[in-house]
């Protein structure tokens, strides 16, 4: 299982537009093969910084989404809302791997 965290420092006047775009995009994200979850969060200390948190079955599913026509169309719209460069982290969640349970460890 892969967890993708994206930090989006938004222009103050674009926060609501971004939240609306995420809401409109959410059904498409959830229909994307391999996407298990997609959440939007706001930074506790800075309400202009949003985070997307998505869970993917594999890195291949995430990369397929990132190379999709839909992503290539949507990401440029998001970039116009940014106050500075977005940052992203891709994390592996070993607890979600069925073969990584303690009973199977040697």
C-alpha positions, -999 to 999 in steps of 0.1 A, spaced: 0 0 0 12 35 -9 4 67 9 8 99 -11 9 132 8 9 165 -11 13 198 6 -3 227 -13 5 262 -2 -24 281 -18 -29 318 -25 -53 331 1 -80 340 -25 -78 305 -40 -84 283 -10 -122 280 -15 -117 274 -53 -93 246 -45 -116 230 -20 -144 231 -45 -122 216 -73 -112 188 -49 -148 181 -41 -157 180 -78 -127 158 -85 -132 134 -56 -156 110 -74 -131 107 -103 -102 100 -79 -122 73 -62 -130 57 -95 -94 56 -105 -80 20 -105 -60 14 -74 -72 44 -54 -84 33 -20 -89 67 -4 -85 104 -11 -88 130 16 -84 168 18 -70 183 50 -61 219 60 -30 227 80 -39 235 116 -15 264 118 -20 278 83 -55 276 67 -40 285 33 -20 253 33 -40 223 22 -29 187 21 -42 158 0 -37 124 14 -44 95 -9 -40 57 -5 -30 36 -35 -28 -2 -39 7 2 -55 32 27 -69 22 15 -104 -14 26 -97 -2 60 -84 21 65 -114 -7 55 -138 -30 81 -123 -2 108 -125 2 101 -162 -35 101 -170 -51 127 -192 -73 137 -163 -43 145 -141 -25 163 -169 -56 185 -174 -63 191 -137 -28 197 -123 -22 229 -144 -54 244 -129 -41 236 -94 -7 251 -101 -23 285 -109 -37 285 -73 -4 279 -56 14 306 -36 46 285 -38 57 252 -51 38 221 -39 57 193 -21 49 156 -23 59 125 -3 52 90 -13 53 65 16 51 28 17 27 14 44 41 -20 53 13 -26 78 -11 -28 48 9 -56 31 -8 -89 38 25 -108 36 42 -85 62 22 -97 92 43 -107 123 32 -143 119 49 -145 85 82 -129 97 112 -150 105 
